[in-house]
Amino acid sequence: MPYFVYEVVPHPESGAKLLTYIETYPKYREAKLRVKQERKNHPDRDQQEFRLVFAKNQVEAEKLLSIPREERVIGDI
């Protein structure tokens, strides 16, 4: 399965994620380097994220990126 690289920007009013497809890579290392490069080229954007996702196809990748993620809990309370 390939790795898909996306630019993710939250919509200012609704908070929905706006996904912009960048490229597909067959290997993780290539996709990871592309994401790092994009983050380095756009350091001034606060709301913008560059993400990679492992999926069967582009439709599944966008579905996975659209699902809200739960906040991570670090440590025990």
mmCIF file of the N, C-alpha and C atoms, coordinates in Angstrom:
data_MODEL
# 
_entry.id   MODEL 
# 
loop_
_atom_site.group_PDB 
_atom_site.id 
_atom_site.type_symbol 
_atom_site.label_atom_id 
_atom_site.label_alt_id 
_atom_site.label_comp_id 
_atom_site.label_asym_id 
_atom_site.label_entity_id 
_atom_site.label_seq_id 
_atom_site.pdbx_PDB_ins_code 
_atom_site.Cartn_x 
_atom_site.Cartn_y 
_atom_site.Cartn_z 
_atom_site.occupancy 
_atom_site.B_iso_or_equiv 
_atom_site.pdbx_formal_charge 
_atom_site.auth_seq_id 
_atom_site.auth_comp_id 
_atom_site.auth_asym_id 
_atom_site.auth_atom_id 
_atom_site.pdbx_PDB_model_num 
ATOM 1   N N  . MET A 1 1  ? 0.853   -1.181 0.000  1.00 0.00 ? 1  MET A N  1 
ATOM 2   C CA . MET A 1 1  ? 0.000   0.000  0.000  1.00 0.00 ? 1  MET A CA 1 
ATOM 3   C C  . MET A 1 1  ? 0.896   1.241  0.000  1.00 0.00 ? 1  MET A C  1 
ATOM 4   N N  . PRO A 1 2  ? 0.469   2.266  -0.694 1.00 0.00 ? 2  PRO A N  1 
ATOM 5   C CA . PRO A 1 2  ? 1.270   3.490  -0.785 1.00 0.00 ? 2  PRO A CA 1 
ATOM 6   C C  . PRO A 1 2  ? 1.006   4.463  0.370  1.00 0.00 ? 2  PRO A C  1 
ATOM 7   N N  . TYR A 1 3  ? 1.845   5.471  0.429  1.00 0.00 ? 3  TYR A N  1 
ATOM 8   C CA . TYR A 1 3  ? 1.730   6.558  1.408  1.00 0.00 ? 3  TYR A CA 1 
ATOM 9   C C  . TYR A 1 3  ? 1.285   7.808  0.668  1.00 0.00 ? 3  TYR A C  1 
ATOM 10  N N  . PHE A 1 4  ? 0.276   8.467  1.200  1.00 0.00 ? 4  PHE A N  1 
ATOM 11  C CA . PHE A 1 4  ? -0.263  9.675  0.590  1.00 0.00 ? 4  PHE A CA 1 
ATOM 12  C C  . PHE A 1 4  ? 0.109   10.879 1.439  1.00 0.00 ? 4  PHE A C  1 
ATOM 13  N N  . VAL A 1 5  ? 0.553   11.949 0.796  1.00 0.00 ? 5  VAL A N  1 
ATOM 14  C CA . VAL A 1 5  ? 0.932   13.179 1.493  1.00 0.00 ? 5  VAL A CA 1 
ATOM 15  C C  . VAL A 1 5  ? -0.130  14.237 1.203  1.00 0.00 ? 5  VAL A C  1 
ATOM 16  N N  . TYR A 1 6  ? -0.588  14.888 2.280  1.00 0.00 ? 6  TYR A N  1 
ATOM 17  C CA . TYR A 1 6  ? -1.645  15.896 2.182  1.00 0.00 ? 6  TYR A CA 1 
ATOM 18  C C  . TYR A 1 6  ? -1.292  17.143 2.971  1.00 0.00 ? 6  TYR A C  1 
ATOM 19  N N  . GLU A 1 7  ? -1.831  18.247 2.513  1.00 0.00 ? 7  GLU A N  1 
ATOM 20  C CA . GLU A 1 7  ? -1.837  19.486 3.287  1.00 0.00 ? 7  GLU A CA 1 
ATOM 21  C C  . GLU A 1 7  ? -3.209  19.540 3.945  1.00 0.00 ? 7  GLU A C  1 
ATOM 22  N N  . VAL A 1 8  ? -3.242  19.761 5.255  1.00 0.00 ? 8  VAL A N  1 
ATOM 23  C CA . VAL A 1 8  ? -4.501  19.784 6.000  1.00 0.00 ? 8  VAL A CA 1 
ATOM 24  C C  . VAL A 1 8  ? -4.652  21.159 6.646  1.00 0.00 ? 8  VAL A C  1 
ATOM 25  N N  . VAL A 1 9  ? -5.748  21.843 6.321  1.00 0.00 ? 9  VAL A N  1 
ATOM 26  C CA . VAL A 1 9  ? -6.025  23.174 6.873  1.00 0.00 ? 9  VAL A CA 1 
ATOM 27  C C  . VAL A 1 9  ? -7.444  23.161 7.426  1.00 0.00 ? 9  VAL A C  1 
ATOM 28  N N  . PRO A 1 10 ? -7.626  23.557 8.686  1.00 0.00 ? 10 PRO A N  1 
ATOM 29  C CA . PRO A 1 10 ? -8.994  23.616 9.217  1.00 0.00 ? 10 PRO A CA 1 
ATOM 30  C C  . PRO A 1 10 ? -9.752  24.802 8.624  1.00 0.00 ? 10 PRO A C  1 
ATOM 31  N N  . HIS A 1 11 ? -11.013 24.574 8.284  1.00 0.00 ? 11 HIS A N  1 
ATOM 32  C CA . HIS A 1 11 ? -11.856 25.654 7.766  1.00 0.00 ? 11 HIS A CA 1 
ATOM 33  C C  . HIS A 1 11 ? -12.064 26.669 8.884  1.00 0.00 ? 11 HIS A C  1 
ATOM 34  N N  . PRO A 1 12 ? -11.889 27.970 8.606  1.00 0.00 ? 12 PRO A N  1 
ATOM 35  C CA . PRO A 1 12 ? -11.963 28.978 9.663  1.00 0.00 ? 12 PRO A CA 1 
ATOM 36  C C  . PRO A 1 12 ? -13.312 29.060 10.384 1.00 0.00 ? 12 PRO A C  1 
ATOM 37  N N  . GLU A 1 13 ? -14.393 28.768 9.697  1.00 0.00 ? 13 GLU A N  1 
ATOM 38  C CA . GLU A 1 13 ? -15.717 28.903 10.315 1.00 0.00 ? 13 GLU A CA 1 
ATOM 39  C C  . GLU A 1 13 ? -16.234 27.587 10.891 1.00 0.00 ? 13 GLU A C  1 
ATOM 40  N N  . SER A 1 14 ? -16.162 26.526 10.111 1.00 0.00 ? 14 SER A N  1 
ATOM 41  C CA . SER A 1 14 ? -16.758 25.267 10.554 1.00 0.00 ? 14 SER A CA 1 
ATOM 42  C C  . SER A 1 14 ? -15.781 24.351 11.280 1.00 0.00 ? 14 SER A C  1 
ATOM 43  N N  . GLY A 1 15 ? -14.494 24.558 11.070 1.00 0.00 ? 15 GLY A N  1 
ATOM 44  C CA . GLY A 1 15 ? -13.505 23.691 11.699 1.00 0.00 ? 15 GLY A CA 1 
ATOM 45  C C  . GLY A 1 15 ? -13.279 22.397 10.939 1.00 0.00 ? 15 GLY A C  1 
ATOM 46  N N  . ALA A 1 16 ? -14.020 22.180 9.844  1.00 0.00 ? 16 ALA A N  1 
ATOM 47  C CA . ALA A 1 16 ? -13.830 20.987 9.025  1.00 0.00 ? 16 ALA A CA 1 
ATOM 48  C C  . ALA A 1 16 ? -12.446 21.030 8.383  1.00 0.00 ? 16 ALA A C  1 
ATOM 49  N N  . LYS A 1 17 ? -11.879 19.869 8.146  1.00 0.00 ? 17 LYS A N  1 
ATOM 50  C CA . LYS A 1 17 ? -10.544 19.805 7.554  1.00 0.00 ? 17 LYS A CA 1 
ATOM 51  C C  . LYS A 1 17 ? -10.627 19.919 6.037  1.00 0.00 ? 17 LYS A C  1 
ATOM 52  N N  . LEU A 1 18 ? -9.849  20.843 5.486  1.00 0.00 ? 18 LEU A N  1 
ATOM 53  C CA . LEU A 1 18 ? -9.740  20.988 4.040  1.00 0.00 ? 18 LEU A CA 1 
ATOM 54  C C  . LEU A 1 18 ? -8.471  20.264 3.619  1.00 0.00 ? 18 LEU A C  1 
ATOM 55  N N  . LEU A 1 19 ? -8.619  19.234 2.803  1.00 0.00 ? 19 LEU A N  1 
ATOM 56  C CA . LEU A 1 19 ? -7.494  18.395 2.406  1.00 0.00 ? 19 LEU A CA 1 
ATOM 57  C C  . LEU A 1 19 ? -7.045  18.734 0.992  1.00 0.00 ? 19 LEU A C  1 
ATOM 58  N N  . THR A 1 20 ? -5.738  18.907 0.824  1.00 0.00 ? 20 THR A N  1 
ATOM 59  C CA . THR A 1 20 ? -5.159  19.137 -0.488 1.00 0.00 ? 20 THR A CA 1 
ATOM 60  C C  . THR A 1 20 ? -4.138  18.040 -0.739 1.00 0.00 ? 20 THR A C  1 
ATOM 61  N N  . TYR A 1 21 ? -4.412  17.219 -1.735 1.00 0.00 ? 21 TYR A N  1 
ATOM 62  C CA . TYR A 1 21 ? -3.522  16.127 -2.090 1.00 0.00 ? 21 TYR A CA 1 
ATOM 63  C C  . TYR A 1 21 ? -2.223  16.688 -2.657 1.00 0.00 ? 21 TYR A C  1 
ATOM 64  N N  . ILE A 1 22 ? -1.087  16.147 -2.208 1.00 0.00 ? 22 ILE A N  1 
ATOM 65  C CA . ILE A 1 22 ? 0.206   16.599 -2.724 1.00 0.00 ? 22 ILE A CA 1 
ATOM 66  C C  . ILE A 1 22 ? 0.824   15.533 -3.621 1.00 0.00 ? 22 ILE A C  1 
ATOM 67  N N  . GLU A 1 23 ? 1.043   14.333 -3.062 1.00 0.00 ? 23 GLU A N  1 
ATOM 68  C CA . GLU A 1 23 ? 1.686   13.290 -3.866 1.00 0.00 ? 23 GLU A CA 1 
ATOM 69  C C  . GLU A 1 23 ? 1.567   11.930 -3.185 1.00 0.00 ? 23 GLU A C  1 
ATOM 70  N N  . THR A 1 24 ? 1.796   10.866 -3.963 1.00 0.00 ? 24 THR A N  1 
ATOM 71  C CA . THR A 1 24 ? 1.785   9.496  -3.461 1.00 0.00 ? 24 THR A CA 1 
ATOM 72  C C  . THR A 1 24 ? 3.195   8.927  -3.549 1.00 0.00 ? 24 THR A C  1 
ATOM 73  N N  . TYR A 1 25 ? 3.595   8.179  -2.516 1.00 0.00 ? 25 TYR A N  1 
ATOM 74  C CA . TYR A 1 25 ? 4.917   7.563  -2.478 1.00 0.00 ? 25 TYR A CA 1 
ATOM 75  C C  . TYR A 1 25 ? 4.787   6.090  -2.140 1.00 0.00 ? 25 TYR A C  1 
ATOM 76  N N  . PRO A 1 26 ? 5.618   5.250  -2.755 1.00 0.00 ? 26 PRO A N  1 
ATOM 77  C CA . PRO A 1 26 ? 5.545   3.817  -2.457 1.00 0.00 ? 26 PRO A CA 1 
ATOM 78  C C  . PRO A 1 26 ? 6.223   3.440  -1.136 1.00 0.00 ? 26 PRO A C  1 
ATOM 79  N N  . LYS A 1 27 ? 7.145   4.278  -0.677 1.00 0.00 ? 27 LYS A N  1 
ATOM 80  C CA . LYS A 1 27 ? 7.893   3.951  0.536  1.00 0.00 ? 27 LYS A CA 1 
ATOM 81  C C  . LYS A 1 27 ? 7.736   5.034  1.596  1.00 0.00 ? 27 LYS A C  1 
ATOM 82  N N  . TYR A 1 28 ? 7.736   4.603  2.861  1.00 0.00 ? 28 TYR A N  1 
ATOM 83  C CA . TYR A 1 28 ? 7.555   5.509  3.995  1.00 0.00 ? 28 TYR A CA 1 
ATOM 84  C C  . TYR A 1 28 ? 8.636   6.588  4.039  1.00 0.00 ? 28 TYR A C  1 
ATOM 85  N N  . ARG A 1 29 ? 9.871   6.192  3.853  1.00 0.00 ? 29 ARG A N  1 
ATOM 86  C CA . ARG A 1 29 ? 10.981  7.142  3.961  1.00 0.00 ? 29 ARG A CA 1 
ATOM 87  C C  . ARG A 1 29 ? 10.825  8.317  2.990  1.00 0.00 ? 29 ARG A C  1 
ATOM 88  N N  . GLU A 1 30 ? 10.412  8.039  1.762  1.00 0.00 ? 30 GLU A N  1 
ATOM 89  C CA . GLU A 1 30 ? 10.222  9.091  0.760  1.00 0.00 ? 30 GLU A CA 1 
ATOM 90  C C  . GLU A 1 30 ? 9.091   10.041 1.176  1.00 0.00 ? 30 GLU A C  1 
ATOM 91  N N  . ALA A 1 31 ? 7.998   9.466  1.663  1.00 0.00 ? 31 ALA A N  1 
ATOM 92  C CA . ALA A 1 31 ? 6.856   10.280 2.095  1.00 0.00 ? 31 ALA A CA 1 
ATOM 93  C C  . ALA A 1 31 ? 7.228   11.132 3.300  1.00 0.00 ? 31 ALA A C  1 
ATOM 94  N N  . LYS A 1 32 ? 7.950   10.546 4.240  1.00 0.00 ? 32 LYS A N  1 
ATOM 95  C CA . LYS A 1 32 ? 8.381   11.266 5.441  1.00 0.00 ? 32 LYS A CA 1 
ATOM 96  C C  . LYS A 1 32 ? 9.284   12.447 5.077  1.00 0.00 ? 32 LYS A C  1 
ATOM 97  N N  . LEU A 1 33 ? 10.209  12.226 4.146  1.00 0.00 ? 33 LEU A N  1 
ATOM 98  C CA . LEU A 1 33 ? 11.094  13.312 3.709  1.00 0.00 ? 33 LEU A CA 1 
ATOM 99  C C  . LEU A 1 33 ? 10.312  14.437 3.031  1.00 0.00 ? 33 LEU A C  1 
ATOM 100 N N  . ARG A 1 34 ? 9.287   14.079 2.258  1.00 0.00 ? 34 ARG A N  1 
ATOM 101 C CA . ARG A 1 34 ? 8.471   15.097 1.587  1.00 0.00 ? 34 ARG A CA 1 
ATOM 102 C C  . ARG A 1 34 ? 7.702   15.936 2.600  1.00 0.00 ? 34 ARG A C  1 
ATOM 103 N N  . VAL A 1 35 ? 7.143   15.283 3.621  1.00 0.00 ? 35 VAL A N  1 
ATOM 104 C CA . VAL A 1 35 ? 6.412   16.005 4.669  1.00 0.00 ? 35 VAL A CA 1 
ATOM 105 C C  . VAL A 1 35 ? 7.358   16.948 5.404  1.00 0.00 ? 35 VAL A C  1 
ATOM 106 N N  . LYS A 1 36 ? 8.535   16.476 5.743  1.00 0.00 ? 36 LYS A N  1 
ATOM 107 C CA . LYS A 1 36 ? 9.524   17.334 6.421  1.00 0.00 ? 36 LYS A CA 1 
ATOM 108 C C  . LYS A 1 36 ? 9.906   18.522 5.550  1.00 0.00 ? 36 LYS A C  1 
ATOM 109 N N  . GLN A 1 37 ? 10.069  18.281 4.261  1.00 0.00 ? 37 GLN A N  1 
ATOM 110 C CA . GLN A 1 37 ? 10.412  19.354 3.321  1.00 0.00 ? 37 GLN A CA 1 
ATOM 111 C C  . GLN A 1 37 ? 9.298   20.398 3.256  1.00 0.00 ? 37 GLN A C  1 
ATOM 112 N N  . GLU A 1 38 ? 8.055   19.953 3.179  1.00 0.00 ? 38 GLU A N  1 
ATOM 113 C CA . GLU A 1 38 ? 6.920   20.879 3.121  1.00 0.00 ? 38 GLU A CA 1 
ATOM 114 C C  . GLU A 1 38 ? 6.820   21.697 4.407  1.00 0.00 ? 38 GLU A C  1 
ATOM 115 N N  . ARG A 1 39 ? 7.013   21.069 5.551  1.00 0.00 ? 39 ARG A N  1 
ATOM 116 C CA . ARG A 1 39 ? 6.968   21.786 6.829  1.00 0.00 ? 39 ARG A CA 1 
ATOM 117 C C  . ARG A 1 39 ? 8.076   22.827 6.901  1.00 0.00 ? 39 ARG A C  1 
ATOM 118 N N  . LYS A 1 40 ? 9.243   22.489 6.390  1.00 0.00 ? 40 LYS A N  1 
ATOM 119 C CA . LYS A 1 40 ? 10.375  23.420 6.391  1.00 0.00 ? 40 LYS A CA 1 
ATOM 120 C C  . LYS A 1 40 ? 10.109  24.602 5.451  1.00 0.00 ? 40 LYS A C  1 
ATOM 121 N N  . ASN A 1 41 ? 9.483   24.346 4.319  1.00 0.00 ? 41 ASN A N  1 
ATOM 122 C CA . ASN A 1 41 ? 9.198   25.390 3.323  1.00 0.00 ? 41 ASN A CA 1 
ATOM 123 C C  . ASN A 1 41 ? 8.072   26.326 3.748  1.00 0.00 ? 41 ASN A C  1 
ATOM 124 N N  . HIS A 1 42 ? 7.233   25.913 4.703  1.00 0.00 ? 42 HIS A N  1 
ATOM 125 C CA . HIS A 1 42 ? 6.084   26.705 5.148  1.00 0.00 ? 42 HIS A CA 1 
ATOM 126 C C  . HIS A 1 42 ? 6.064   26.836 6.671  1.00 0.00 ? 42 HIS A C  1 
ATOM 127 N N  . PRO A 1 43 ? 7.101   27.389 7.287  1.00 0.00 ? 43 PRO A N  1 
ATOM 128 C CA . PRO A 1 43 ? 7.140   27.457 8.756  1.00 0.00 ? 43 PRO A CA 1 
ATOM 129 C C  . PRO A 1 43 ? 6.231   28.522 9.357  1.00 0.00 ? 43 PRO A C  1 
ATOM 130 N N  . ASP A 1 44 ? 5.790   29.488 8.568  1.00 0.00 ? 44 ASP A N  1 
ATOM 131 C CA . ASP A 1 44 ? 5.026   30.625 9.079  1.00 0.00 ? 44 ASP A CA 1 
ATOM 132 C C  . ASP A 1 44 ? 3.532   30.363 9.206  1.00 0.00 ? 44 ASP A C  1 
ATOM 133 N N  . ARG A 1 45 ? 3.070   29.232 8.769  1.00 0.00 ? 45 ARG A N  1 
ATOM 134 C CA . ARG A 1 45 ? 1.629   28.947 8.802  1.00 0.00 ? 45 ARG A CA 1 
ATOM 135 C C  . ARG A 1 45 ? 1.274   28.178 10.058 1.00 0.00 ? 45 ARG A C  1 
ATOM 136 N N  . ASP A 1 46 ? 0.466   28.808 10.936 1.00 0.00 ? 46 ASP A N  1 
ATOM 137 C CA . ASP A 1 46 ? 0.109   28.197 12.214 1.00 0.00 ? 46 ASP A CA 1 
ATOM 138 C C  . ASP A 1 46 ? -0.939  27.099 12.077 1.00 0.00 ? 46 ASP A C  1 
ATOM 139 N N  . GLN A 1 47 ? -1.939  27.329 11.251 1.00 0.00 ? 47 GLN A N  1 
ATOM 140 C CA . GLN A 1 47 ? -3.059  26.401 11.168 1.00 0.00 ? 47 GLN A CA 1 
ATOM 141 C C  . GLN A 1 47 ? -2.828  25.260 10.189 1.00 0.00 ? 47 GLN A C  1 
ATOM 142 N N  . GLN A 1 48 ? -1.798  25.361 9.377  1.00 0.00 ? 48 GLN A N  1 
ATOM 143 C CA . GLN A 1 48 ? -1.566  24.394 8.326  1.00 0.00 ? 48 GLN A CA 1 
ATOM 144 C C  . GLN A 1 48 ? -0.750  23.212 8.834  1.00 0.00 ? 48 GLN A C  1 
ATOM 145 N N  . GLU A 1 49 ? -1.119  22.019 8.397  1.00 0.00 ? 49 GLU A N  1 
ATOM 146 C CA . GLU A 1 49 ? -0.388  20.805 8.734  1.00 0.00 ? 49 GLU A CA 1 
ATOM 147 C C  . GLU A 1 49 ? -0.063  20.065 7.448  1.00 0.00 ? 49 GLU A C  1 
ATOM 148 N N  . PHE A 1 50 ? 1.025   19.333 7.466  1.00 0.00 ? 50 PHE A N  1 
ATOM 149 C CA . PHE A 1 50 ? 1.331   18.416 6.376  1.00 0.00 ? 50 PHE A CA 1 
ATOM 150 C C  . PHE A 1 50 ? 1.358   17.030 6.993  1.00 0.00 ? 50 PHE A C  1 
ATOM 151 N N  . ARG A 1 51 ? 0.576   16.117 6.417  1.00 0.00 ? 51 ARG A N  1 
ATOM 152 C CA . ARG A 1 51 ? 0.410   14.795 7.008  1.00 0.00 ? 51 ARG A CA 1 
ATOM 153 C C  . ARG A 1 51 ? 0.627   13.727 5.941  1.00 0.00 ? 51 ARG A C  1 
ATOM 154 N N  . LEU A 1 52 ? 1.034   12.564 6.395  1.00 0.00 ? 52 LEU A N  1 
ATOM 155 C CA . LEU A 1 52 ? 1.093   11.416 5.503  1.00 0.00 ? 52 LEU A CA 1 
ATOM 156 C C  . LEU A 1 52 ? 0.217   10.329 6.093  1.00 0.00 ? 52 LEU A C  1 
ATOM 157 N N  . VAL A 1 53 ? -0.343  9.527  5.215  1.00 0.00 ? 53 VAL A N  1 
ATOM 158 C CA . VAL A 1 53 ? -1.242  8.466  5.652  1.00 0.00 ? 53 VAL A CA 1 
ATOM 159 C C  . VAL A 1 53 ? -1.018  7.235  4.777  1.00 0.00 ? 53 VAL A C  1 
ATOM 160 N N  . PHE A 1 54 ? -1.062  6.081  5.408  1.00 0.00 ? 54 PHE A N  1 
ATOM 161 C CA . PHE A 1 54 ? -0.888  4.785  4.751  1.00 0.00 ? 54 PHE A CA 1 
ATOM 162 C C  . PHE A 1 54 ? -2.274  4.247  4.433  1.00 0.00 ? 54 PHE A C  1 
ATOM 163 N N  . ALA A 1 55 ? -2.585  4.078  3.149  1.00 0.00 ? 55 ALA A N  1 
ATOM 164 C CA . ALA A 1 55 ? -3.936  3.649  2.767  1.00 0.00 ? 55 ALA A CA 1 
ATOM 165 C C  . ALA A 1 55 ? -3.914  2.886  1.443  1.00 0.00 ? 55 ALA A C  1 
ATOM 166 N N  . LYS A 1 56 ? -5.017  2.200  1.176  1.00 0.00 ? 56 LYS A N  1 
ATOM 167 C CA . LYS A 1 56 ? -5.147  1.436  -0.070 1.00 0.00 ? 56 LYS A CA 1 
ATOM 168 C C  . LYS A 1 56 ? -5.235  2.342  -1.287 1.00 0.00 ? 56 LYS A C  1 
ATOM 169 N N  . ASN A 1 57 ? -5.975  3.451  -1.120 1.00 0.00 ? 57 ASN A N  1 
ATOM 170 C CA . ASN A 1 57 ? -6.165  4.382  -2.236 1.00 0.00 ? 57 ASN A CA 1 
ATOM 171 C C  . ASN A 1 57 ? -6.411  5.791  -1.684 1.00 0.00 ? 57 ASN A C  1 
ATOM 172 N N  . GLN A 1 58 ? -6.557  6.738  -2.595 1.00 0.00 ? 58 GLN A N  1 
ATOM 173 C CA . GLN A 1 58 ? -6.706  8.134  -2.201 1.00 0.00 ? 58 GLN A CA 1 
ATOM 174 C C  . GLN A 1 58 ? -8.019  8.387  -1.461 1.00 0.00 ? 58 GLN A C  1 
ATOM 175 N N  . VAL A 1 59 ? -9.063  7.700  -1.813 1.00 0.00 ? 59 VAL A N  1 
ATOM 176 C CA . VAL A 1 59 ? -10.360 7.862  -1.147 1.00 0.00 ? 59 VAL A CA 1 
ATOM 177 C C  . VAL A 1 59 ? -10.257 7.428  0.314  1.00 0.00 ? 59 VAL A C  1 
ATOM 178 N N  . GLU A 1 60 ? -9.622  6.280  0.552  1.00 0.00 ? 60 GLU A N  1 
ATOM 179 C CA . GLU A 1 60 ? -9.451  5.808  1.922  1.00 0.00 ? 60 GLU A CA 1 
ATOM 180 C C  . GLU A 1 60 ? -8.540  6.747  2.711  1.00 0.00 ? 60 GLU A C  1 
ATOM 181 N N  . ALA A 1 61 ? -7.506  7.271  2.071  1.00 0.00 ? 61 ALA A N  1 
ATOM 182 C CA . ALA A 1 61 ? -6.594  8.206  2.742  1.00 0.00 ? 61 ALA A CA 1 
ATOM 183 C C  . ALA A 1 61 ? -7.340  9.447  3.214  1.00 0.00 ? 61 ALA A C  1 
ATOM 184 N N  . GLU A 1 62 ? -8.188  10.002 2.356  1.00 0.00 ? 62 GLU A N  1 
ATOM 185 C CA . GLU A 1 62 ? -8.945  11.204 2.727  1.00 0.00 ? 62 GLU A CA 1 
ATOM 186 C C  . GLU A 1 62 ? -9.958  10.896 3.824  1.00 0.00 ? 62 GLU A C  1 
ATOM 187 N N  . LYS A 1 63 ? -10.528 9.720  3.789  1.00 0.00 ? 63 LYS A N  1 
ATOM 188 C CA . LYS A 1 63 ? -11.467 9.323  4.836  1.00 0.00 ? 63 LYS A CA 1 
ATOM 189 C C  . LYS A 1 63 ? -10.751 9.231  6.182  1.00 0.00 ? 63 LYS A C  1 
ATOM 190 N N  . LEU A 1 64 ? -9.569  8.621  6.203  1.00 0.00 ? 64 LEU A N  1 
ATOM 191 C CA . LEU A 1 64 ? -8.795  8.490  7.434  1.00 0.00 ? 64 LEU A CA 1 
ATOM 192 C C  . LEU A 1 64 ? -8.373  9.852  7.987  1.00 0.00 ? 64 LEU A C  1 
ATOM 193 N N  . LEU A 1 65 ? -8.001  10.769 7.116  1.00 0.00 ? 65 LEU A N  1 
ATOM 194 C CA . LEU A 1 65 ? -7.585  12.096 7.563  1.00 0.00 ? 65 LEU A CA 1 
ATOM 195 C C  . LEU A 1 65 ? -8.762  12.943 8.051  1.00 0.00 ? 65 LEU A C  1 
ATOM 196 N N  . SER A 1 66 ? -9.951  12.634 7.596  1.00 0.00 ? 66 SER A N  1 
ATOM 197 C CA . SER A 1 66 ? -11.137 13.406 7.976  1.00 0.00 ? 66 SER A CA 1 
ATOM 198 C C  . SER A 1 66 ? -11.718 12.995 9.323  1.00 0.00 ? 66 SER A C  1 
ATOM 199 N N  . ILE A 1 67 ? -11.387 11.806 9.786  1.00 0.00 ? 67 ILE A N  1 
ATOM 200 C CA . ILE A 1 67 ? -11.908 11.319 11.058 1.00 0.00 ? 67 ILE A CA 1 
ATOM 201 C C  . ILE A 1 67 ? -11.281 12.109 12.202 1.00 0.00 ? 67 ILE A C  1 
ATOM 202 N N  . PRO A 1 68 ? -12.098 12.669 13.107 1.00 0.00 ? 68 PRO A N  1 
ATOM 203 C CA . PRO A 1 68 ? -11.529 13.391 14.251 1.00 0.00 ? 68 PRO A CA 1 
ATOM 204 C C  . PRO A 1 68 ? -10.732 12.451 15.151 1.00 0.00 ? 68 PRO A C  1 
ATOM 205 N N  . ARG A 1 69 ? -9.578  12.920 15.582 1.00 0.00 ? 69 ARG A N  1 
ATOM 206 C CA . ARG A 1 69 ? -8.733  12.114 16.455 1.00 0.00 ? 69 ARG A CA 1 
ATOM 207 C C  . ARG A 1 69 ? -8.932  12.524 17.896 1.00 0.00 ? 69 ARG A C  1 
ATOM 208 N N  . GLU A 1 70 ? -8.860  11.517 18.782 1.00 0.00 ? 70 GLU A N  1 
ATOM 209 C CA . GLU A 1 70 ? -8.977  11.803 20.210 1.00 0.00 ? 70 GLU A CA 1 
ATOM 210 C C  . GLU A 1 70 ? -7.675  12.408 20.699 1.00 0.00 ? 70 GLU A C  1 
ATOM 211 N N  . GLU A 1 71 ? -7.780  13.251 21.729 1.00 0.00 ? 71 GLU A N  1 
ATOM 212 C CA . GLU A 1 71 ? -6.589  13.854 22.321 1.00 0.00 ? 71 GLU A CA 1 
ATOM 213 C C  . GLU A 1 71 ? -5.750  12.762 22.969 1.00 0.00 ? 71 GLU A C  1 
ATOM 214 N N  . ARG A 1 72 ? -4.448  12.861 22.823 1.00 0.00 ? 72 ARG A N  1 
ATOM 215 C CA . ARG A 1 72 ? -3.549  11.894 23.455 1.00 0.00 ? 72 ARG A CA 1 
ATOM 216 C C  . ARG A 1 72 ? -3.406  12.200 24.937 1.00 0.00 ? 72 ARG A C  1 
ATOM 217 N N  . VAL A 1 73 ? -3.415  11.167 25.744 1.00 0.00 ? 73 VAL A N  1 
ATOM 218 C CA . VAL A 1 73 ? -3.208  11.310 27.168 1.00 0.00 ? 73 VAL A CA 1 
ATOM 219 C C  . VAL A 1 73 ? -1.783  10.866 27.456 1.00 0.00 ? 73 VAL A C  1 
ATOM 220 N N  . ILE A 1 74 ? -1.015  11.746 28.037 1.00 0.00 ? 74 ILE A N  1 
ATOM 221 C CA . ILE A 1 74 ? 0.372   11.430 28.350 1.00 0.00 ? 74 ILE A CA 1 
ATOM 222 C C  . ILE A 1 74 ? 0.513   11.228 29.847 1.00 0.00 ? 74 ILE A C  1 
ATOM 223 N N  . GLY A 1 75 ? 0.920   10.039 30.249 1.00 0.00 ? 75 GLY A N  1 
ATOM 224 C CA . GLY A 1 75 ? 1.089   9.730  31.668 1.00 0.00 ? 75 GLY A CA 1 
ATOM 225 C C  . GLY A 1 75 ? -0.217  9.350  32.338 1.00 0.00 ? 75 GLY A C  1 
ATOM 226 N N  . ASP A 1 76 ? -0.103  8.895  33.568 1.00 0.00 ? 76 ASP A N  1 
ATOM 227 C CA . ASP A 1 76 ? -1.283  8.533  34.362 1.00 0.00 ? 76 ASP A CA 1 
ATOM 228 C C  . ASP A 1 76 ? -1.690  9.680  35.256 1.00 0.00 ? 76 ASP A C  1 
ATOM 229 N N  . ILE A 1 77 ? -2.968  9.738  35.522 1.00 0.00 ? 77 ILE A N  1 
ATOM 230 C CA . ILE A 1 77 ? -3.488  10.781 36.398 1.00 0.00 ? 77 ILE A CA 1 
ATOM 231 C C  . ILE A 1 77 ? -3.686  10.221 37.782 1.00 0.00 ? 77 ILE A C  1 
# 
